[in-house]
Amino acid sequence: MEIIIAKNAGFCFGVKRAIKLAFDTAKDYGKDVYTLGPIIHNPQVVKKLAEEGVNAVESSNDISNGVVILRSHGVTPKVIEDINKNGNRIIDATCPFVKKAQRYATQLKDEGYQIIIVGDEKHPEVKSIIGYAGEGVIVTETGEGISELVRNKKVGIISQTTQSRANLLKVIDESLKSAMEVKILNTICDATSIRQEEAQEIARDVDLMLVVGGRNSANTTRLAAICKEELNKVYHIEVADEINEEWFRGVNRVGITAGASTPDWIIEEIVHRLGTVNEKMEQNTIRRC
């Protein structure tokens, strides 16, 4: 059975930076270190950080006189204000691409545009961007109904950093039908686009695809959806123990990709598990595509 691993699977630059900051902060301070929500959407990494003394809490009201790490998804200006009020020290691990989206949201607001964010309004990154966009922001993933909402308006469009280009283009097309002016500031992370394109290419060329990452990870879920457009046998898993040997009967080629919050050690455990899935196989071939 041949195993093809996506070259760009796993941690992106922003996540690597956030995780390093978190571990370094735990080492420097030793105690009273917190993140607002999980620093990334990967429960295994969050567990490792908790073992080092970095605890995830849901509200800044739960922290006083501690060290607060702003997670990679970012937070709103109001949250930063509340953290400071409680006498905490802030370590900013916000992804640089998210910070760019936040700056663009402020810019469009100041220039008087009706802001549209292409993304999931429940996602923490989008919530943080909304905090910089001000009142009246529109959030959509599909663009459905947008043309009526923006008729004869100046429209400024930005995106959740992990959104697909296809969704962004849908929203742009719908806005162009009726808006007086459309200004587009592309905030999709290049690494996200590359990872999505790579996963799609591999899915076209294999019998089965494993997509590795947290089930609450937006970018991993999107990778799985993209692969399912090309292939029926697509499995979204978090860890090697979830692998079912029955999946691989009659399978000659397996593709593996992973979301931006998935560490290398989890990918390596999955590759090792695949190596023992069928002991009767004469040879396992592993290559990076």
Secondary structure, DSSP 8 states (H G I E B T S, - for coil): -EEEE-TT-S--HHHHHHHHHHHHHHHHH-SSEEEES-SSS-HHHHHHHHHTTEEEES-GGG-SSSEEEE-TT---HHHHHHHHHTT-EEEE---HHHHHHHHHHHHHHHTT-EEEEES-TTSHHHHHHHHHH-TT-EEESS-TTHHHHTTTSEEEEEE-TT--HHHHHHHHHHHHTT-SEEEE-----HHHHHHHHHHHHHHTT-SEEEEES-TT-HHHHHHHHHHHTT-S-EEEESSGGG--GGGGTT--EEEEEE-TT--HHHHHHHHHHHHTT-TT-S--EEEE-
